[in-house]
Amino acid sequence: MDLDGERGNARTRETNLGNFIADIMTFVSKADVAILNGGGIRAGIRKGEIKVKDIYNALPFDNYIIALHLTGKQIREALEHGVSGVEDEEGRFPQVSGITFSYSRSAKRCSRIREILIGGKQIDPDRQYIVAINDFLAAGGDGYKMLEEAVNTSKGYSIMGGSMKGEKIVYNDSGRWLRDVVVEFICETGRVAPKVEGRIVELN
């Protein structure tokens, strides 16, 4: 099966490549949830032998993984923002891991999210979850200002040597680009066969 990273798909729906990358982010950082902007995926990968250049084509940007504490309320705000530009195929569309959610494309922007489950349970707006993102989103990229604010308001927040630090940040791997983490994961595990699993459900 091809790994689907085509622009029109990664920015509008769940894809197997988006699931695969997001799952690696949660696995490596030991996070509860991962949110990856679909616009960060720039190519699909054909079925067969996967070469390093294929991963680099799919993930061409110099982004690294950060995991931080976010409340359920902040996660909902991030997902609302993520689906707010789906009709325009904007890069903010979220590919996710550890979470399932449904939304209505026809609803008013910022009021589209319906159900959110984390670990099979309804999201708790007051609970702290560990969420893996990339440094682009942590800096407010693709309009994710709520993530930037969460990072910047972290006690002891600072940027040292290009790496973000703060009390809310529990994982920070600025020494490895996300694409290299994916390459290493594939080399260690061998077979790659992610599926679309119903993590993102679009309602009428």
N, C-alpha and C positions, 0 to 999 in steps of 0.2 A: 504494500500500500504506500502511495506517495505521502509525504509529509506536507500538509497544506499550509503554506505561508503566503499565498497569493494576497495581494493588497486588498482587494474587494472582500475577501473572506476574513482575514485576520482583523479587519476593522469593523466587521458587522456581525460576527457570529463566533461561537466556539470552534476552534480548529484543533486537530490532533497535534500539530506542531506547537501551537500555543500551550496546550495541555502539557506536552512533554517538557518544554522549557520551564514553565511555571512549576511543575512537579520537581524538577531538578533544583529550582530555587528554594523550595520548602525543604527538600531533603538535605541540601548542603547547609542551610542556615538553621535547621531544626525549628522552623517557623510553623505556626498553625495554618497560615494562609499565605498565598502569594498573589500579587497583582502585577501584571505586566502589560504595558501599553502595546496594543496590537500594531501600532505604527513603528515599533522597534523591530518588528519582523519584516524583512524586505524581500524574501524569496522563499519558495518552497523547495523541497528536496525530493528528487525522483526515487522510486523504489529501487533497491539494490545497494551496492557498496556505498557507504557514506565517506566522503573524503573531507579533509580539514577545510578545503576551500569551499565546500558546500555549506558548512556551518558558518564560515566567515561571510559568505554571500547572504545567508539568512539573517545573520546578526552582525552587520557591518559597523555598528557604533561602539565607541569606547566607553561602555557602561559596566559598572560593577554592582555586586549585590550588597544591599543593606537590609537588615531586619530590625524593626523597632516595635515598641509597644503602641498600639492604637486601641481606642475604645470601639465597641460595636457601633456607636453613633458615628465615629469618624470613618469607619469602614463603609457604612451606608452612604455617607456623603461622598466618599471616593467613587463608589459604584454608580451613584446617581450622576456624578460628573462624567464617568466613563461612558455611560450610554446616552448622554445628552446630545451627542453629535453623530449618532449612528446613521441617520438618514443622509448625512453628508460624507460618510465614510472617513470620519476624522480619526487620527491616530490615537486618540485617547481611549478608544474602546478597550475594555479590560479582558485579557486572557487570564484565567485564574487557576489556582490550585487550593485544595482544602476547603473549598466553599462552593455552594451552588446557589444560584439566585434566578428569579424570574423578573421580567420587566415588560412593560407595555410601551411599544414604540409610538403608539397613537396618543399616549397621555402627554400632558404638559411636561416640558423639560423641567428637570429637577424634582419631578413627582412621578417618575416612571417605575421605580423599583417596587416590587411587591414583596415576595417572600425571600428571605435570606437564611440559609442554613450553613452552620459551620460544624463539622464533625457530625452531621446528621441532626443537629439540634438548632432550634430557633436562635438567631443571634440575640445576644444580650446587649442592649445599648450601653450599659454601664460597665460591662466586663472589659478587662484588658486582654487583648490578643496579641500574639507576636505575628507581625506581618512582614513578609519579604517583598521588597520592591527593588528598583535600581536607583542609582544615584541621580539619574535624570529626573525621575519622578520626585525624589526627595528634595530636589532643588526647585520643584514647582513646574517641571516640564509638562507640556501638553495641557497646561492649565490646572494641574493638580495642586492648587494653592493650599488646600487643607493638609496635604502631606508635608509641604514645605513648612507650614506653620507648626505642625506637630514636631518636626525636627528642630526648628529654630527655637521653639519654646522649651526644649528639653533642658533640664538643669545641667549646667556645665557645658553647654553647646559650644563647639569651636571647630574650626577647620585647620588641621595640622598636616602639612605635607600633602595637601589635596585630599585628605581623608576626613570625613565627618565624625565627630565625637560628641557624646552627650549621654545623659542618664537613660533616656528612652531607647537609645540605640544599643541593641544586644548582639548584633553581628555586623561586621564591616570588613569586607575583603577587597580593599582598594588595590591590592597588589595583583589581582587577577581579573581580567575582563570576563564578562558573562559568557562570551563565545568560547573562551578557553576552558571555563568550567564545564560547559556542555561537551566539548571535545574530550576532556578528561573522563567525564562520566560515561560517554559512549565507549571509550577505550577500555574502561574497567568492567563495564557490564556486557559489552558485545552486541547483543541483539536489541533492536529498537522497534517497537510496535505499539505506539500509543493510539488511543481511540477517542472518538467523540463520545462523551458519556452523559450528556444532559446536564452539564454543569451550568450552562447558561440557557435559559428557556425564554423565548420571545412569545409573549401573549398577544392576542388580538387587541 
